[in-house]
């Protein structure tokens, strides 16, 4: 800085430059010094520039004596102008730095708000919030206390804060700023205080601390509200499912109970029945009892699958094992149909719970047998496609309308035209969907009214050994 002033002085002296021009150049040097180094350097440079201007350019030259009184006015005016200009430049520089710092704080606050909005689970948010604040604002540590919880959440095991002060701030809703010590901000949502946050190792302003506290408080209340809404919706869904289950099962129970009651009444009130008649009535009782037992089993299984209580026994199996078991289980339903099985050659083993997949195929075969006319063909096809195998069951039933196809996999839903064509609870396809998705596959249907349906599901193949 002073070397540049010496160069300007030497150039002005030996090039015989006008003193006014030299004064303006000196003034520009003072402005640059103030803009880049601050007012302190600008004041020093102003005094040195005044001395150089007096010594080298005001007569008598090479002395600090001023002969002409007008030169005193010029010298004082130069000094005052340099100081005022330097002060203004320093103020502009400070304001620019403050604006830049505020812009960075706003950017960090925006980044903080975006990260806080990505977490809707309250427990996860409370555990992550101190780390998020620490990383976003380049702090050495942070700690969080929420009024309705006893624990203090820290960004790391080495973070040291005064827990008593943290709890006091959370209770009183204060803001405590401390130099070289942790600062404490209350977490506010309007006039309500939900906790407190302590930060250390940064240079955050009061406004930034208050903004962080407000954002953190809003994020906590939002996560708490989302959890409450989720629980409320879950309770409503549970009530809805319970009601639908009771309605469906009650309706389906009436038919077998009516048959059992009528058969038992006939046996009790008609002792003269022959052996064939008695056998027929007992057969009805046996079949209807099995039907009731199956209804109860499906309802129980649906509840277990929904709650995630059922664990899959995943092992490599040939898909043919599940198909053969399903065909054996549905033989009585398919005895009036022709069954074709087409297995692609060279199918690798599939990692699956073979009993659960057998159950899926059984549901599809039962539907095909119930809704297809006697004498038609039910076709089971297995083929490989990329990293999956596809199992399809095709029938020649009445078909499913396009708007109903996404609905038939919902619990208790039965097609409008099939509700009275065959008995059922509407749980079979829903159970199949849950089982297939638990294996990482998908299930769907392709159907056209009057042309039958093709139900298909995919299963991922066993990962190749590495």
C-alpha positions in Angstrom: 0.0 0.0 0.0 2.7 2.5 1.0 5.0 1.2 -1.8 2.3 2.2 -4.3 2.0 5.6 -2.7 5.8 6.0 -3.1 5.6 5.0 -6.8 2.8 7.5 -7.4 4.9 10.2 -5.6 8.0 9.5 -7.7 6.1 9.3 -10.9 4.4 12.7 -10.2 7.6 14.3 -9.2 9.8 13.2 -12.1 7.1 13.4 -14.8 6.2 17.0 -13.7 2.5 16.2 -13.3 0.0 18.8 -12.2 -0.3 18.9 -8.3 -4.1 18.8 -8.7 -3.9 15.6 -10.6 -1.5 14.1 -8.0 -4.0 15.1 -5.2 -6.8 13.3 -7.0 -4.6 10.2 -7.5 -3.7 10.2 -3.8 -7.4 10.5 -3.1 -8.2 7.4 -5.2 -5.5 5.5 -3.4 -7.1 6.4 -0.1 -10.5 5.2 -1.4 -9.0 1.9 -2.6 -7.3 1.4 0.8 -10.6 2.0 2.6 -12.5 -0.4 0.3 -10.1 -3.3 0.6 -8.4 -2.9 4.0 -10.7 -0.8 6.1 -10.9 2.7 7.7 -7.9 2.3 9.9 -5.5 1.9 7.0 -7.3 4.6 5.1 -6.7 7.1 7.9 -3.0 6.3 8.1 -2.7 6.5 4.3 -4.6 9.9 4.3 -2.1 11.3 6.7 0.9 9.9 4.8 -0.5 11.1 1.5 -1.0 14.6 3.0 2.5 14.7 4.2 3.9 13.5 0.8 1.8 16.0 -1.1 3.1 18.8 1.2 6.7 17.7 1.0 7.0 17.0 -2.7 4.4 19.2 -4.4 3.6 22.3 -2.3 6.3 25.1 -2.3 8.7 25.4 -0.7 9.5 21.9 -2.0 11.2 19.2 0.1 10.1 20.9 3.4 7.0 20.6 5.5 6.7 24.4 5.5 3.8 26.0 3.7 4.5 29.5 2.4 1.1 30.3 0.8 -1.9 30.4 3.1 -4.1 29.1 0.3 -2.0 25.9 0.3 -3.1 25.4 3.9 -6.7 25.5 2.8 -5.9 23.0 -0.1 -4.0 20.7 2.3 -6.7 20.7 4.9 -9.4 20.2 2.3 -7.4 17.2 0.8 -7.0 15.6 4.3 -10.7 16.1 5.2 -11.8 14.9 1.8 -9.6 11.8 2.1 -10.9 11.0 5.6 -14.6 11.5 4.6 -14.2 9.5 1.4 -12.4 6.8 3.3 -15.1 6.7 6.0 -17.9 6.5 3.3 -16.0 3.7 1.5 -15.5 1.8 4.7 -19.2 2.1 5.6 -20.1 0.9 2.1 -17.7 -2.0 2.5 -19.1 -2.9 5.9 -22.7 -2.8 4.6 -21.7 -5.0 1.7 -20.1 -7.5 4.0 -23.2 -7.4 6.3 -25.4 -8.0 3.3 -23.3 -10.9 2.1 -23.3 -12.4 5.6 -27.1 -12.0 5.9 -27.5 -13.6 2.5 -25.4 -16.6 3.5 -27.4 -16.9 6.7 -30.7 -16.8 4.7 -29.3 -19.4 2.4 -28.4 -21.6 5.3 -31.8 -21.1 7.0 -33.4 -22.1 3.7 -31.2 -25.2 3.5 -32.1 -26.0 7.1 -35.8 -25.6 6.5 -35.6 -28.0 3.5 -33.8 -30.6 5.5 -36.2 -30.3 8.4 -39.2 -30.8 6.1 -37.9 -34.1 4.7 -38.5 -35.9 8.1 -42.0 -36.6 9.2 -41.2 -39.1 12.0 -40.9 -37.2 15.3 -38.3 -39.5 16.9 -36.1 -39.4 13.8 -36.4 -35.6 13.6 -35.4 -35.1 17.2 -32.3 -37.4 16.8 -31.2 -35.7 13.6 -32.0 -32.1 14.3 -28.8 -31.2 16.3 -26.6 -32.8 13.6 -28.5 -30.9 10.9 -28.1 -27.6 12.6 -24.4 -28.3 13.3 -23.6 -29.2 9.7 -25.7 -26.5 8.1 -24.1 -23.6 10.1 -20.6 -25.1 10.6 -20.9 -25.2 14.4 -18.9 -27.3 16.8 -22.0 -28.8 18.4 -25.6 -28.4 19.2 -28.1 -29.8 21.8 -31.9 -30.0 21.8 -34.4 -30.3 24.6 -38.2 -30.7 24.0 -40.5 -29.9 26.9 -42.6 -33.1 26.7 -39.6 -35.4 26.7 -37.0 -36.0 29.3 -34.0 -36.7 27.1 -31.5 -34.1 25.7 -30.6 -34.8 22.1 -26.9 -34.0 21.2 -25.0 -33.7 17.9 -22.2 -35.9 19.4 -21.1 -37.5 22.6 -18.5 -34.7 23.3 -21.0 -31.8 23.1 -21.0 -30.1 26.5 -23.9 -27.8 27.5 -25.5 -26.6 30.7 -28.6 -28.7 30.8 -30.1 -26.6 33.6 -29.8 -23.5 31.4 -31.2 -25.4 28.4 -34.3 -26.5 30.4 -34.7 -23.0 31.8 -34.7 -21.4 28.4 -37.3 -24.1 27.2 -39.5 -23.1 30.2 -39.2 -19.3 30.0 -38.9 -18.9 26.2 -35.7 -16.8 26.4 -32.8 -16.2 24.1 -29.4 -16.2 25.7 -26.4 -14.9 23.7 -22.9 -15.6 25.1 -19.5 -14.9 23.7 -17.1 -17.9 23.5 -19.8 -20.0 25.2 -22.8 -21.9 24.0 -25.8 -19.7 23.1 -29.4 -20.8 23.9 -32.5 -20.2 21.8 -36.1 -21.2 22.6 -38.1 -23.2 20.1 -41.2 -21.2 19.4 -44.4 -21.9 17.5 -46.3 -18.6 17.8 -46.5 -17.8 21.5 -46.0 -21.4 22.5 -42.5 -22.7 23.5 -41.9 -26.3 22.7 -38.3 -26.6 23.7 -34.8 -25.1 23.5 -31.7 -25.4 21.3 -28.1 -24.8 22.4 -25.3 -24.1 19.8 -21.6 -23.6 20.2 -18.6 -22.8 18.0 -20.3 -20.4 15.6 -20.9 -16.7 15.1 -24.6 -16.7 14.6 -26.5 -13.4 15.0 -29.5 -13.0 17.3 -31.9 -12.9 14.4 -30.4 -16.2 13.0 -30.7 -17.9 16.3 -34.3 -16.8 16.7 -35.0 -18.0 13.1 -33.4 -21.4 13.8 -35.5 -21.8 16.9 -38.7 -21.0 15.0 -37.9 -23.4 12.2 -37.0 -26.2 14.6 -40.2 -25.6 16.6 -42.3 -25.6 13.5 -40.7 -28.8 12.2 -41.2 -30.5 15.6 -44.9 -29.5 15.7 -45.4 -30.5 12.1 -43.9 -34.0 12.7 -46.0 -34.4 15.8 -49.1 -33.3 13.9 -48.3 -35.8 11.1 -47.9 -38.6 13.6 -51.2 -37.7 15.2 -53.0 -37.6 11.8 -51.4 -40.9 10.8 -52.5 -42.5 14.1 -56.0 -41.1 13.6 -56.2 -42.4 10.0 -54.9 -45.7 11.1 -57.6 -45.9 13.8 -60.2 -44.9 11.2 -58.9 -47.5 8.7 -58.9 -50.1 11.5 -62.5 -49.3 12.3 -63.5 -49.4 8.7 -61.8 -52.7 8.1 -63.3 -54.2 11.3 -66.8 -53.1 10.1 -66.2 -54.4 6.6 -64.9 -57.7 8.0 -67.9 -58.1 10.3 -70.3 -57.3 7.5 -68.6 -59.6 5.0 -68.0 -62.5 7.4 -71.5 -62.2 8.9 -73.1 -62.3 5.5 -71.0 -65.3 4.5 -71.6 -67.1 7.8 -75.4 -67.0 7.4 -75.4 -69.4 4.4 -73.4 -72.3 5.9 -75.1 -71.7 9.3 -78.5 -71.9 7.6 -77.5 -75.2 5.9 -76.1 -76.7 9.1 -79.2 -75.6 11.0 -81.6 -77.1 8.5 -79.6 -80.4 8.3 -79.4 -80.7 12.1 -83.1 -79.9 12.4 -84.0 -82.5 9.8 -82.0 -85.1 11.7 -83.6 -84.3 15.0 -87.2 -84.0 13.9 -87.2 -86.9 11.4 -86.0 -90.1 13.0 -87.4 -92.2 10.2 -84.8 -90.9 7.7 -83.0 -93.6 5.7 -79.3 -94.1 5.6 -78.8 -92.3 2.3 -80.8 -89.3 3.5 -78.8 -89.2 6.8 -75.5 -89.4 4.9 -76.6 -86.6 2.6 -77.5 -84.3 5.5 -74.2 -85.2 7.4 -72.3 -84.4 4.2 -73.9 -81.0 4.0 -73.0 -80.3 7.6 -69.4 -81.4 7.0 -69.0 -79.2 3.9 -70.6 -76.2 5.5 -68.5 -76.6 8.6 -65.3 -76.7 6.4 -66.6 -73.6 4.7 -67.0 -71.7 7.9 -63.6 -72.8 9.1 -62.1 -71.5 5.9 -63.9 -68.1 6.3 -62.4 -67.8 9.8 -59.0 -68.8 8.6 -59.0 -66.2 5.8 -60.1 -63.4 8.1 -57.4 -64.3 10.6 -54.8 -64.5 7.9 -55.7 -61.2 6.5 -55.4 -59.5 9.9 -52.0 -61.2 10.4 -50.7 -60.1 7.0 -51.9 -56.5 7.5 -50.1 -56.3 10.8 -46.9 -57.8 9.4 -46.9 -60.7 12.0 -46.4 -63.4 9.3 -42.7 -64.1 8.5 -41.7 -65.7 5.2 -39.7 -68.8 5.1 -37.6 -67.9 2.1 -35.7 -70.8 0.5 -34.9 -71.8 -3.1 -37.7 -73.9 -4.6 -38.9 -75.0 -8.0 -42.1 -73.2 -8.9 -43.5 -76.5 -10.0 -43.7 -77.6 -6.4 -46.1 -74.8 -5.5 -48.2 -75.4 -8.7 -48.6 -79.1 -8.1 -49.7 -78.5 -4.4 -52.2 -75.9 -5.6 -53.6 -78.2 -8.2 -54.0 -80.9 -5.7 -55.8 -78.6 -3.3 -58.3 -77.3 -5.9 -58.9 -80.7 -7.6 -62.5 -80.8 -6.5 -63.2 -77.3 -7.8 -61.6 -78.0 -11.2 -63.0 -81.5 -11.8 -65.4 -80.1 -14.4 -62.7 -78.1 -16.2 -59.7 -79.1 -18.3 -56.5 -77.9 -16.7 -53.3 -77.3 -18.8 -49.9 -76.5 -17.3 -47.2 -75.0 -19.5 -43.8 -74.6 -17.8 -40.9 -73.1 -19.7 -37.9 -75.3 -19.9 -34.8 -74.6 -17.8 -36.5 -72.5 -15.1 -34.1 -71.8 -12.2 -35.1 -72.2 -8.5 -36.9 -69.2 -7.0 -36.3 -67.9 -3.5 -39.7 -68.0 -2.0 -42.0 -69.3 0.8 -43.3 -72.2 -1.1 -46.4 -72.6 1.1 -47.4 -68.9 0.7 -46.9 -69.0 -3.1 -48.9 -72.3 -3.2 -51.7 -70.3 -1.4 -51.5 -67.5 -4.0 -51.8 -70.0 -6.9 -54.7 -71.8 -5.0 -56.7 -68.5 -4.8 -56.2 -67.9 -8.5 -57.2 -71.4 -9.4 -60.3 -71.3 -7.2 -61.5 -68.1 -8.8 -61.0 -69.6 -12.2 -62.9 -72.7 -11.2 -65.8 -70.8 -9.6 -66.3 -68.2 -12.3 -65.6 -70.2 -15.5 -68.3 -72.3 -17.2 -68.0 -76.1 -16.8 -66.0 -77.7 -19.7 -63.8 -74.7 -20.3 -60.0 -74.8 -20.0 -58.0 -73.3 -17.2 -54.4 -72.7 -18.2 -51.4 -72.3 -15.9 -48.3 -70.8 -17.6 -44.9 -70.1 -16.2 -42.2 -68.3 -18.1 -39.0 -66.4 -17.5 -38.7 -62.7 -18.2 -35.4 -60.9 -17.5 -34.7 -61.4 -13.7 -38.2 -62.6 -12.9 -40.5 -65.5 -13.5 -44.2 -64.9 -14.4 -46.9 -67.2 -13.3 -50.2 -66.8 -15.1 -53.7 -68.4 -14.6 -56.0 -67.9 -17.6 -59.7 -68.7 -17.6 -62.8 -68.4 -19.9 -65.0 -66.6 -17.4 -67.2 -63.6 -17.9 -64.3 -61.2 -17.7 -63.8 -58.1 -15.5 -64.7 -54.5 -16.5 -61.7 -52.2 -16.9 -62.7 -49.8 -14.1 -63.1 -52.8 -11.7 -59.7 -54.4 -12.4 -57.7 -52.2 -10.0 -60.4 -52.7 -7.3 -60.5 -56.5 -7.2 -57.3 -56.7 -5.2 -58.7 -54.5 -2.4 -60.0 -56.1 0.8 -63.6 -57.4 0.7 -64.2 -56.0 -2.8 -66.2 -58.3 -5.1 -67.2 -57.6 -8.7 -70.7 -56.3 -9.2 -71.7 -59.1 -11.5 -70.0 -61.9 -9.4 -71.3 -61.0 -6.0 -74.1 -63.6 -6.2 -72.6 -65.9 -8.8 -70.3 -67.7 -6.3 -69.6 -67.6 -2.6 -66.7 -65.7 -1.3 -65.5 -62.9 1.1 -63.4 -60.8 -1.3 -60.3 -61.6 0.7 -58.6 -64.1 -1.5 -57.0 -61.7 -4.1 -56.1 -59.2 -1.3 -54.2 -62.0 0.5 -52.5 -63.0 -2.7 -51.4 -59.4 -3.3 -49.9 -59.0 0.1 -48.0 -62.3 -0.2 -46.6 -61.5 -3.7 -45.5 -58.0 -2.7 -43.8 -59.4 0.4 -41.7 -61.5 -2.0 -40.8 -58.4 -3.9 -43.1 -59.2 -6.9 -46.2 -57.7 -8.4 -49.7 -59.1 -9.3 -52.2 -57.9 -11.8 -54.9 -58.9 -14.2 -55.7 -58.6 -17.9 -59.3 -59.0 -18.8 -62.1 -58.2 -21.2 -65.8 -58.6 -20.7 -66.9 -61.9 -22.3 -63.4 -63.1 -23.1 -62.1 -64.4 -19.8 -59.3 -63.1 -17.5 -55.5 -63.7 -17.1 -54.2 -63.2 -13.6 -50.4 -63.0 -13.4 -47.8 -62.4 -10.7 -44.1 -62.1 -10.8 -41.4 -63.4 -8.5 -37.7 -62.2 -8.5 -35.2 -65.0 -9.3 -32.6 -66.0 -6.9 -29.5 -63.7 -7.1 -26.6 -65.4 -8.9 -23.7 -66.4 -6.8 -20.7 -64.2 -7.0 
